[in-house]
Amino acid sequence: MMTEISLPSVTPLQRSGNQLDVSKILLKRVEPSSRNLKRTGLEYQRMTNLHQDLLQQAYADFNQRNISSVLAVMHPDVQWANGMDGGYVYGHEAVREYWTHQWTLLNPQVEPQKFQLDEQQRVVVDVHQVVRDLAGNVIVDQIVQHLYRFEEELIKQMDIREL
């Protein structure tokens, strides 16, 4: 049995100052979980909304090549999927080196399209990924999924899943 919580995209129109208008966000429980969740539905909703906001900003910072801002929302021992070579890179410096090297070869842009939770309580993001060579030619234009685990409100792990 699994619990699925679908999160609609949060737009600026759903915000009043720094407060999210939770009346416009609905949680849909498909099946009750066989394990006990430590958070109530509202607490879980607030947590996932924070994760969604954090990730939206991280994608924007990545697209602007602002590595320091993206690293600031990652756990120091982050495990990050290496989409170029397979496997993972570990920790802030390895992620920095991976991206710095990647950007000498390619120009990737990633735009989050949809946020949801899977049965393992990972935040799953459908991402429109466009990768160009340095001359601007499109090499890849596809939707992929990024799967995130959080620890201490920081990104602890990111995986990539092809659709």
Backbone bond lengths (Angstrom), bond angles and torsions (degrees), N, CA, C in turn:
res aa  C-N    CA-C-N  psi(-1)  N-CA   C-N-CA  omega(-1)  CA-C   N-CA-C  phi
1 M - - - 1.442 - - 1.518 108.90 -
2 M 1.306 116.03 145.08 1.452 117.70 -179.66 1.514 111.07 -136.90
3 T 1.310 113.76 159.24 1.451 121.17 174.84 1.506 107.38 -110.50
4 E 1.308 116.18 127.62 1.450 119.69 177.55 1.510 108.13 -121.72
5 I 1.306 115.52 131.33 1.448 120.60 177.19 1.511 107.10 -122.98
6 S 1.313 117.24 114.66 1.455 121.02 179.17 1.512 109.03 -91.99
7 L 1.312 115.44 132.42 1.457 120.83 179.48 1.512 109.60 -111.09
8 P 1.317 118.85 119.76 1.455 119.68 174.79 1.516 109.21 -70.04
9 S 1.306 114.91 159.87 1.449 118.82 177.46 1.522 109.39 -63.65
10 V 1.325 116.83 134.82 1.458 121.74 179.59 1.517 107.92 -93.55
11 T 1.312 116.30 122.16 1.453 120.35 -179.70 1.521 109.40 -107.03
12 P 1.341 117.03 161.57 1.464 118.70 178.42 1.522 113.59 -58.10
13 L 1.336 117.65 -24.53 1.460 120.16 179.81 1.522 111.90 -67.49
14 Q 1.323 117.30 -17.67 1.449 121.06 -179.62 1.515 111.30 -90.08
15 R 1.285 117.32 7.85 1.452 121.10 -177.01 1.516 110.45 -115.05
16 S 1.286 114.09 144.16 1.451 121.37 174.33 1.520 105.55 -126.17
17 G 1.317 116.99 101.31 1.461 120.18 -173.22 1.507 108.20 65.50
18 N 1.323 117.77 -124.42 1.457 121.82 176.94 1.517 112.41 -98.59
19 Q 1.332 117.56 3.30 1.455 120.96 -176.70 1.524 110.22 -97.98
20 L 1.297 117.11 132.19 1.443 123.37 176.59 1.523 108.88 -83.86
21 D 1.324 117.26 133.33 1.460 121.25 177.53 1.525 107.84 -80.83
22 V 1.342 115.64 92.98 1.455 120.06 -175.43 1.516 112.89 -68.16
23 S 1.312 118.92 -13.40 1.463 120.31 178.41 1.524 111.07 -67.69
24 K 1.335 118.09 -18.18 1.459 121.04 -179.36 1.517 112.69 -96.61
25 I 1.315 117.08 1.10 1.458 120.50 -179.90 1.520 107.66 -116.90
26 L 1.316 115.55 125.30 1.454 120.86 -177.84 1.521 109.11 -112.33
27 L 1.316 115.34 140.08 1.449 120.89 174.29 1.518 107.70 -102.46
28 K 1.302 116.34 134.58 1.456 120.32 179.79 1.520 108.56 -116.54
29 R 1.298 116.54 116.20 1.458 121.31 178.80 1.514 106.97 -96.57
30 V 1.327 116.63 118.67 1.456 121.20 -177.66 1.523 110.27 -83.82
31 E 1.323 117.78 -52.65 1.451 121.88 177.68 1.521 107.75 -139.79
32 P 1.311 118.58 144.39 1.457 118.87 176.34 1.517 110.15 -66.97
33 S 1.295 115.72 145.27 1.453 121.29 -179.87 1.521 110.07 -76.63
34 S 1.308 115.46 146.95 1.460 119.43 176.76 1.518 111.39 -79.02
35 R 1.322 117.17 -13.57 1.461 119.82 177.10 1.517 108.82 -109.98
36 N 1.286 116.45 156.20 1.457 120.81 -178.47 1.516 110.15 -79.91
37 L 1.307 116.21 128.60 1.455 120.44 173.09 1.516 107.83 -83.26
38 K 1.298 116.67 138.00 1.457 120.52 -176.77 1.522 112.28 -78.19
39 R 1.306 116.78 -15.63 1.463 119.93 -178.09 1.522 109.57 -112.60
40 T 1.325 116.28 150.61 1.459 120.23 174.55 1.513 108.25 -74.63
41 G 1.332 117.12 168.56 1.462 121.21 179.81 1.511 112.59 -56.39
42 L 1.333 118.30 -44.79 1.460 121.13 -179.06 1.531 111.09 -67.99
43 E 1.332 116.53 -41.40 1.468 119.57 177.48 1.528 109.94 -62.90
44 Y 1.322 116.50 -40.80 1.458 120.95 179.63 1.522 110.49 -66.28
45 Q 1.329 116.83 -39.92 1.462 121.36 178.00 1.518 110.32 -61.79
46 R 1.326 117.69 -45.39 1.465 120.77 178.88 1.514 110.77 -61.52
47 M 1.336 116.66 -42.83 1.448 120.88 179.63 1.529 111.04 -61.44
48 T 1.330 116.54 -47.44 1.455 119.24 -178.00 1.517 111.54 -69.78
49 N 1.312 118.86 -32.22 1.465 120.24 174.80 1.519 110.53 -64.74
50 L 1.335 116.99 -39.69 1.462 120.22 176.08 1.518 110.34 -62.34
51 H 1.321 117.23 -42.35 1.462 120.80 178.28 1.521 111.03 -63.28
52 Q 1.312 116.81 -41.38 1.460 120.36 179.35 1.520 110.61 -63.12
53 D 1.324 117.63 -45.96 1.466 120.91 178.18 1.524 110.82 -61.08
54 L 1.322 116.36 -44.05 1.460 121.54 179.43 1.524 110.33 -60.23
55 L 1.327 116.79 -45.51 1.464 120.53 -178.35 1.522 112.12 -68.30
56 Q 1.326 117.60 -40.05 1.465 119.39 177.81 1.528 110.41 -58.59
57 Q 1.322 116.97 -43.10 1.457 120.26 178.61 1.531 110.99 -68.08
58 A 1.324 116.67 -37.98 1.468 119.90 178.94 1.530 111.21 -63.51
59 Y 1.341 117.82 -40.35 1.460 119.90 176.72 1.528 110.56 -63.47
60 A 1.316 117.53 -42.68 1.473 120.84 178.36 1.523 110.36 -62.07
61 D 1.331 117.02 -43.75 1.470 120.96 179.18 1.530 110.96 -65.05
62 F 1.327 117.85 -39.98 1.470 120.94 177.20 1.525 109.96 -60.00
63 N 1.328 116.75 -47.07 1.463 120.51 -178.48 1.529 112.18 -63.67
64 Q 1.329 116.85 -25.92 1.466 121.66 176.81 1.530 111.86 -91.19
65 R 1.330 115.61 1.91 1.480 122.86 179.71 1.523 112.28 63.05
66 N 1.316 115.81 33.56 1.458 122.22 177.80 1.530 108.33 -93.93
67 I 1.331 115.68 77.08 1.458 121.85 -173.95 1.529 111.74 -59.33
68 S 1.314 117.75 -44.20 1.464 120.54 -176.25 1.522 112.16 -58.57
69 S 1.327 117.46 -38.91 1.464 120.48 179.46 1.525 111.57 -67.59
70 V 1.320 117.13 -38.36 1.461 119.38 179.13 1.529 109.95 -70.32
71 L 1.325 116.87 -42.24 1.468 119.81 179.00 1.526 111.48 -62.37
72 A 1.312 117.33 -29.40 1.463 121.45 -178.48 1.527 112.31 -64.31
73 V 1.341 118.54 -21.30 1.462 121.20 179.63 1.525 111.51 -103.08
74 M 1.330 116.53 10.37 1.462 122.12 177.19 1.519 110.43 -105.23
75 H 1.314 114.95 144.46 1.463 121.73 173.16 1.534 107.67 -63.05
76 P 1.334 119.18 144.43 1.473 120.38 179.12 1.530 113.00 -55.77
77 D 1.344 117.69 -29.58 1.463 121.60 179.58 1.524 111.63 -103.15
78 V 1.315 117.21 35.64 1.458 121.66 -177.83 1.530 110.61 -57.36
79 Q 1.327 114.68 145.13 1.463 122.94 172.93 1.523 105.46 -112.42
80 W 1.341 117.79 112.15 1.453 122.78 -171.28 1.521 110.29 -117.74
81 A 1.326 117.23 127.96 1.463 121.29 -179.49 1.523 110.82 -63.84
82 N 1.326 115.79 134.18 1.461 122.13 176.30 1.520 107.09 -94.14
83 G 1.331 116.37 98.46 1.457 121.75 -176.79 1.516 114.02 -71.26
84 M 1.318 117.62 -16.68 1.468 120.51 -179.49 1.526 112.15 -86.54
85 D 1.323 116.18 -46.74 1.466 120.61 -171.47 1.521 113.94 -112.96
86 G 1.319 117.58 -5.93 1.455 121.01 -175.68 1.520 110.53 86.55
87 G 1.297 115.93 167.81 1.458 120.84 -179.02 1.514 111.29 76.08
88 Y 1.327 115.69 -154.44 1.457 121.95 -176.55 1.521 110.09 -135.54
89 V 1.324 114.03 159.82 1.461 121.30 164.85 1.523 105.78 -114.91
90 Y 1.346 116.08 150.36 1.459 121.15 -171.63 1.517 111.20 -124.52
91 G 1.320 116.46 125.63 1.452 122.01 175.73 1.516 113.33 89.39
92 H 1.327 114.64 163.34 1.465 121.66 -175.69 1.524 113.18 -57.90
93 E 1.323 117.14 -48.67 1.471 119.28 -175.65 1.516 111.89 -64.34
94 A 1.331 117.17 -37.92 1.465 120.09 178.75 1.530 110.78 -67.08
95 V 1.342 118.00 -38.58 1.461 120.64 176.51 1.533 109.77 -64.90
96 R 1.318 116.71 -43.49 1.470 120.50 178.18 1.537 110.47 -58.60
97 E 1.319 116.82 -47.80 1.470 120.65 -179.96 1.516 111.55 -63.16
98 Y 1.336 116.91 -41.46 1.460 121.75 179.42 1.525 110.67 -60.54
99 W 1.334 117.18 -49.94 1.461 119.87 -179.58 1.521 111.87 -66.73
100 T 1.313 117.18 -42.34 1.474 120.20 179.76 1.523 110.22 -58.89
101 H 1.324 116.88 -44.09 1.470 120.65 177.25 1.528 110.85 -65.35
102 Q 1.328 116.61 -45.08 1.467 121.37 -179.24 1.533 110.41 -56.35
103 W 1.319 116.64 -43.54 1.465 119.97 -176.03 1.518 113.26 -73.99
104 T 1.328 118.85 -10.81 1.471 120.04 172.28 1.524 110.70 -80.17
105 L 1.351 116.68 -14.59 1.465 122.18 -177.82 1.515 113.61 -110.87
106 L 1.335 115.99 -34.62 1.462 121.89 -170.91 1.522 110.83 -138.88
107 N 1.331 115.01 164.15 1.459 121.57 174.98 1.531 108.73 -124.47
108 P 1.347 116.91 85.11 1.465 119.47 179.59 1.527 111.87 -84.28
109 Q 1.318 115.52 143.80 1.467 123.39 172.25 1.516 106.97 -129.48
110 V 1.323 116.78 133.85 1.463 121.46 -177.55 1.522 109.43 -128.85
111 E 1.322 115.94 129.90 1.461 121.84 -179.26 1.523 109.27 -125.39
112 P 1.338 117.55 116.03 1.467 119.43 178.77 1.523 110.49 -66.43
113 Q 1.340 115.62 136.95 1.454 121.68 -178.03 1.529 112.74 -110.99
114 K 1.336 116.77 -35.37 1.459 121.25 -173.50 1.528 108.63 -154.30
115 F 1.330 116.10 141.33 1.461 122.81 178.01 1.526 108.48 -120.38
116 Q 1.340 115.99 137.14 1.453 120.78 175.54 1.525 109.01 -155.73
117 L 1.315 116.22 171.34 1.462 122.00 176.42 1.513 108.79 -111.17
118 D 1.334 116.15 141.37 1.460 118.69 174.77 1.526 110.22 -98.48
119 E 1.319 116.28 -178.70 1.460 121.01 -176.16 1.524 112.55 -66.43
120 Q 1.332 117.83 -17.22 1.464 121.50 176.99 1.530 111.79 -94.50
121 Q 1.324 116.20 10.74 1.470 123.75 178.46 1.520 112.33 64.78
122 R 1.331 116.33 28.12 1.459 120.56 172.80 1.522 107.78 -89.21
123 V 1.321 116.27 146.72 1.455 120.47 172.43 1.530 106.16 -82.39
124 V 1.331 115.84 121.54 1.460 122.25 -178.65 1.520 107.62 -107.75
125 V 1.324 115.65 124.67 1.462 121.03 -177.62 1.523 108.53 -117.54
126 D 1.334 116.25 122.14 1.459 120.28 169.19 1.521 106.43 -78.11
127 V 1.326 115.98 125.33 1.456 121.65 -172.22 1.527 109.52 -124.04
128 H 1.333 116.28 128.15 1.459 120.77 170.75 1.524 106.69 -84.39
129 Q 1.319 115.59 114.76 1.458 122.34 -175.34 1.519 109.21 -112.34
130 V 1.321 115.83 122.05 1.457 121.54 174.81 1.525 106.64 -120.02
131 V 1.334 115.11 120.97 1.467 120.84 179.96 1.517 107.92 -115.37
132 R 1.325 114.86 126.36 1.463 121.31 178.56 1.524 109.55 -116.53
133 D 1.326 116.13 153.50 1.456 118.50 170.17 1.523 107.31 -77.42
134 L 1.302 117.33 176.12 1.468 120.08 -175.07 1.524 113.02 -69.53
135 A 1.340 117.29 -14.09 1.463 121.34 175.17 1.528 111.45 -86.78
136 G 1.330 117.43 -5.17 1.463 121.59 177.79 1.504 114.90 96.86
137 N 1.327 118.41 2.00 1.461 121.70 178.90 1.529 110.34 -77.00
138 V 1.329 116.56 134.59 1.462 121.33 179.87 1.528 109.35 -73.07
139 I 1.334 114.97 124.82 1.464 122.20 177.02 1.527 109.54 -99.92
140 V 1.325 116.17 -42.17 1.461 122.38 -178.43 1.520 108.55 -138.01
141 D 1.334 115.63 135.83 1.465 122.30 173.32 1.523 105.62 -140.98
142 Q 1.333 116.50 101.23 1.460 119.92 -172.23 1.521 111.41 -153.47
143 I 1.332 114.20 167.17 1.461 121.55 171.36 1.524 106.86 -102.35
144 V 1.323 116.41 129.40 1.461 123.00 174.28 1.520 107.56 -127.61
145 Q 1.306 116.01 170.73 1.458 120.12 174.05 1.515 109.67 -114.52
146 H 1.324 115.27 135.80 1.462 122.57 171.27 1.520 106.43 -107.33
147 L 1.319 116.57 130.44 1.458 122.63 -177.88 1.522 108.27 -113.91
148 Y 1.329 116.26 123.40 1.461 121.75 -174.11 1.519 111.46 -116.46
149 R 1.331 114.42 138.36 1.467 122.67 166.78 1.529 106.70 -112.88
150 F 1.312 115.20 143.14 1.464 121.20 -179.36 1.517 110.02 -117.55
151 E 1.318 115.27 147.53 1.461 122.60 171.89 1.518 106.93 -141.93
152 E 1.315 116.15 130.85 1.469 121.18 -178.46 1.533 110.88 54.66
153 E 1.346 115.40 38.06 1.468 123.48 179.08 1.528 113.01 62.24
154 L 1.321 117.18 20.02 1.460 122.69 176.53 1.529 108.94 -120.89
155 I 1.320 116.68 153.10 1.459 120.84 177.84 1.528 108.30 -67.49
156 K 1.310 115.90 120.53 1.466 121.35 -179.83 1.526 111.27 -100.34
157 Q 1.350 116.14 -32.64 1.456 119.55 -178.22 1.514 109.75 -151.43
158 M 1.344 115.79 143.40 1.470 121.98 173.97 1.511 107.90 -133.51
159 D 1.333 114.34 129.08 1.466 121.93 175.49 1.523 108.08 -119.70
160 I 1.321 115.49 159.75 1.462 122.16 177.88 1.520 107.94 -118.56
161 R 1.348 114.99 135.11 1.467 120.07 176.11 1.524 107.95 -128.55
162 E 1.317 115.31 128.07 1.472 120.59 175.63 1.520 108.76 -75.61
163 L 1.301 116.81 146.20 1.468 121.15 176.83 1.513 109.82 -100.56
